[in-house]
Amino acid sequence: FMDNLTLYLNLPEHAKVLDLACGKGRHSIYLNQLGYDVLGVDLSENSIAEASKNANDTLHFQVHDMREPLEAKFDAIFNLFTSFGYFENEADHLKTLISIKENLSEYGFAVIDFMNVNHVLANLIPEETKSVEGIDFHIKRYHIDGYIYKEISFTDKGENYNFVEKVRAFTLEDFTRMMDEAGIFLLDTFGDYKLKKFLKKDSERLIMIFK
């Protein structure tokens, strides 16, 4: 995906790239190996501590809230693997898009890689159990009030654990509306990591290129 994306965007040599919500930095590290000057940011201090073990002169990591713009400008900003749509306050999603726009250089491009909600809902597995290293993870998924929820419960060493994730079920139409409001131009959409055409019912991903 990173190869296809950087080739499509035709990024200049040593381009400045922002990996927004980078987690432990797997995409940042690879983008840096391609020759780009990369900053990975994430709200999780633990993830940034882990990612920072890979830092070098052209690869940096910092704790940062994506709702706030950074001082630097970037040739490309990537928000990958459904790292958008987790705020409780609806206005914060728009705020994030405006921050992305503000951090782009004059010729820069931004990319949001989101799930294709239409495909996800049509193929939602309500309940399943996955066994990993002898632990049974019981997973429930459901859609309520514009959010997709995932509950994970398991028992380990006699202790019961339960986690809930929820993400806004944004469609392309939702993103288009927010981007219009933010003064952003949506340039292209793709439906998978090979950058094939986006098909509303069939595509697994919703990949948006904008500026």
C-alpha angles and dihedrals in degrees: 000000000000091000093049093045098048090045092050092048091046091217116199120251111278090011116180108246129188117205102201114205090006098174109196090348106255094144093040091054093050094046088052090052088056087061103263128135100241136193116188118196132184138162092232113092090196093055092047091049089054094044093048090067085077097048121129139159092295100029120068136166132199141169108254141158109235091215089071123067120237122231095244128077122230137206090215135015118196125194103181143185099016097307092149132080102046100115120110092212112070092211090062092068090057090044089056092052091050090050090051090051092049092052096053119102118233092270097030129125131208128209130199115190107197135163116266098246094199091057094042094052093046090053101034113146103214096200137007140150123225123191117211122175092340096311120115113220112200110206128193125184129189143154121234132161096347095313131106111218130201120191119193121189129174143151122235125177091346093308121117118220130190127182130180126199123185131182131182112260094231116178126200087262090055092050092046091053093049093045091052088052091049093048092246125148115223105213104177145353130210132189104212145012092273087061095244120164117289112249114190096220103029110034117100095207138038107214114182127192114198146152 
